Amino acid sequence: MNIFRLTGDLAHISSKCILIWAIHRNKSAEGISALTQGMYALVFCTRYLDLFWAWISLYNTVAKIFYLASSFYILFIMLRVYPYTRESHKAYGMTVYSVAGSMIIAPPVIGFAFGWGMIFSRFGGEVFWAFSIILESVCVLPQLILLRQTTVPTVIDSYYLLALGSYRGFYILNWIYRWFTERMVDPIAVTFGIIQTALYVDFAWVYYGRQRIKLRAGALIDSQITVEAGSLGGSSEGKLRISSTVMWMVYLMLIRKKAEEGKKGASLCRPTRQRHISLLQNLNHLDPQRMLESCDSLLSGSIGDCIWACV
């Protein structure tokens, strides 16, 4: 194993750790595609079938176990522990097409690349390996659909994208290195690796260019918040401009918080809802002190004032 392959593996492992850390830090899995994470789990299950009968090295075995364990752990905390984003029918359809398409084209891909006899070698293990390579290249598609079609704040951060990008970048360097030193390259891994890299680039573009609202340490962050003031040190004439999207996010989170504190099935009464909407609308062009006062008024209402018991 060369240094590029090792560094790529470590970057991939780091991306898993960063994602788990981000979910726990925010106590939420909002903006993360459960379908994408589920496909990653399927990828590692089919790729590492030889874990039970083939020994290569301690590093190889530990890495395989980590990929399997971390993938299923991410799914567990998303589906059972923290709230996550419901996905569209389009995302579900894309997942079905990705899995079915990978299953269909895996045998002929192995046949054309290495010979038709390889299809039945190792009890079909080569086909399962090809299936995992093909499926991994398109796993990110449901995540792309989620980020493109919704304005849900996401816990995904730049560190996660950096780790994923480093993983693919070092693997490309690994292929180049092996070509010059061993005159050998895996056509399946390279072909679908390029497709995967292209989709990761699109993922990064969507994240930085279109996903404006992000969730950090339990707080909503809007990259379009601007401060119109004479200096960063603060000015009485300064104006803090907050987008209406963030205000509605705050409002919806407030409703959820109040409902959780009240009775099951409770909802916000109409007079209180109108008062909240009025306060939110007034936050857009206020000076910082007035904005803080309005926020305090918004959040200080008693449960009795804010909840209309439906049961």
N, C-alpha and C positions, 0 to 999 in steps of 0.2 A: 504494500500500500504506500503510495507516494504522499507527499505533504499536501497536495491539492485535494486529494480524496479525503484525507483525514480532517483537514480544515473545513471542507464542505459538510462532512458528517457532524462535526462539532457545531457548526452554524445551524444545521437542521435540528439538532438536539436543543440548542439554545432557543430556537423559535418555539418549540413545544413548551419549554420552561417559562418563557416570557408570556405566552398566551395563558397558561395556568395562573401565573402570578397576576396578570391583568384582571382575570375573572375574579379571583379572590380579593384583590385590592379594591375593586369597584363593587364587590358583592352583586355582580350582575354579569350576564352573558349577552346583553343586548347588542345587536348589530353583528353577531357572529352566526354564521350559517351552521345549523345543526346537520343539515344535509351534507355540506362539505366535510365536516368533521366525521360524519358517519362513513362517507366514502373513503376518507383517509384510513379509518379503522379497517375497512374491508380490504384496502390495498395492502396493509401490513399483514393481515391474516393470510391472504393468498400468496404473498411474497415469501413469507418466512415459515412455510409449511415444513421445511427441512430442519426446523429448530429442534424437533424431537428425535431426529435420527442422524443428523450430520453435525460433526464438530469441526469447526475451522480454527477458531481461536477464542480466548476469553473475551477479548474486546468485541469480536463479532457477535458472540452470544449475548453479552450484556447489552449491546446496542439494540439487538432485535427485541429483547425483553422490554427495554425501555420504550421503544416505539409502540409496541403493542399495549403496554400498560398505560402509557401517557395518553394514547388515543382513546382508549375506553374510559379512562378517568375524566378526560375532557367531556366526553359524551354524558357521563354520569352526573357531573356537577352542572352541566347545562340543562339536562332534562329533569333532574331530581332536586337540585339544591338551589340554584339561582334562576331568576327570570330570564327568558330568552325570547327572541323575536319570532313570531309566527311567520312562516314563509308562504309565498304565493304558489298558485297552481302551476305557474310557469316554471318555478324552481323545482317543484316535484317532478314535473314532466321532463325537465332537463336531466335530473338525476336518473330517472328511469332510462332515458335514451342513452346516457353515458355508460351506465352499467351494462345494459343490453348490447349496445354497440361494441363495447370492449370485449364482451364474451364472444360475440360473433366473429370479430376480426382477429382475435388472438391466434387461433389455429392457423389460418392462412399466413399470417405475419411470420409465425415461427417457421412454417413450411418454406416460404420464399427466402427467408433470411438464412436459415441453417440447414434446410433439407426437410423433406416431408417425413422422414423417419424420426425426426426429433419430436414430432407431435406426441408420440407414445412413449418417449423415454422418461425414465424416473416416474412411471405411473402418471404421466400427464403433468409432471411438475414444471416442465418448461412452458407449457401452455398457461398454467396458473401464474408463472413468473411474468410472461408476456402480458397477460391480462392485467396484472398489477401495474406494470409500466405504462400501459395504454391508459388505464383508468386514472392513475396519478396525474397524468398530463392534463386532464380536464376536471379534476376535483374542485378546482377553484371557481367553476362556472356558477354554481348556486350562490356562492359568496358574492360574485360580481352582480348577479341579478338582484340580490338583497340590497347591496349598496346603491345600485343604479335606480331602483324602483321605489325606495323608501327614504324618508328623512329621519329614520330612527338613529339616535345617537349610538355610537359604537365604542366598545372598549378596546378595539384594535388600535395599537399605537405605532409610532415610527420605528421603535426598536424591533417590533415583530416583523415589520416589512423589511427592515435592514437585515435581519437574520435570514429571512426567506430569500432575499436577493443575493446575499453572500453565499448561501447554500447552492443556488443555481449557478452563480458566477464561478465558484471554485470547482464545481463539477465540469463546467465547460473547459476550464484550464486543465482539469484532470484528463479529459478526452484528448486535448491537444498534446499534453505531455506524453500520454501513452502512445499516441500516433508517432511521435518523433523518436521515442525510446524503444517501443516494442513493435512498431508497425502494425498495431492491432487496435481496432475500434469496434464497438458493439453497435451495429446499424440500428437496432430497435431502440436501445437506450438513447442514442444520439438523436434520432428522428423525433421521437416523442418528448425527449428532453428539451429540444428546441421549441416545440409547441408549448410545453409547460412554461418555459422561460418567457415566451411571448405573452402568455396569459398573465403571468406574474407582473410583467411590465404594465399591462392594461389594468391589473388590480391596483398597482401603485398609482397610476394616473387617476383612476376613479377615486381612490382614497384622498389624494392630495388636491385634486381638481374639483370634485363634486361633493364629497362627504364633508360638509361644513361643520355639522354638530357632532361633537365627540364627548364621551363620558370619561372623566378622569377623577379618580378618588371619590366617586359618588357625586361629583358635580358636573353640570353641563358646561361645556366650553364651546364657544362660537368663534370661529376664526375671522368672522366679518365684523366683530365688535370693534368699533373705532372710538378713539378718544379725541375730541376736538378741543384742545386746550393750548394755552400759550406755551406751556412747558410741562415736562413729565413730573416736575416737582409739585404740581397742583396749582390751580388758579380758581378764584371765585367765579370767573367768567367761563370756566370750562364747561363743556356739555358732553355728557356720556350718552352715546347713542347705542341702543340695544335693539337687535332685530326682533321683529314680531314673532319669528319662529321660536326663538329662545323663550319668549314670554309665554307662548302657548305651551311649550315643554314644561316650564315651571308650573303653570296652571294645572296641567294634567297630572304632574307628579304630586302636587298639593292635594288634588282630589283623591288620588290613590292613598296618600298618607292618612288623610282624614278618614277615609272609608275603612282603612285597616284598624284605626283606633276606635271607630264606632262599632255599631252592630253589624252583623253579617247581613249583607244585602242592602245596606244603607246607601243613600245617594245624596248629593248636594242639593239643598233646597233652592228654589228659583231666586228668591231675593238675595241670598248669599252669593249665588252664582253670578248674578248681574253685578253685584258689588265687586266681586273679584275681577270680572271682565273689565269693568270701568277702571279699576286700579291698574290692571295690566296695560291697558291702552294708554294710560297717563304716564307710563314709565319711559316712553320712547324718547322724549326730548326734555328731560328734567336735568337739573344739575345734580352732581353726585350726592349731596346731602339730602336733597328732596327725594331722590330715588331710594336712598336707604330708609328714609322715614316711611315711604310708601310700601316698601318691601316688608318692613316691620309691621305695618298695619295689616298687610295681606296675610302674614303668617301668625299673627298674634290672636286671631279669633278663636274663641273657645269652641270646643267640640259641640256644645249645645247650640251655638249660633250657626255652625257650619253644616251640621248633619240633620237631615230630615229622615226620621226613622220610618222605614217602609214595612218593618215587621214588628 
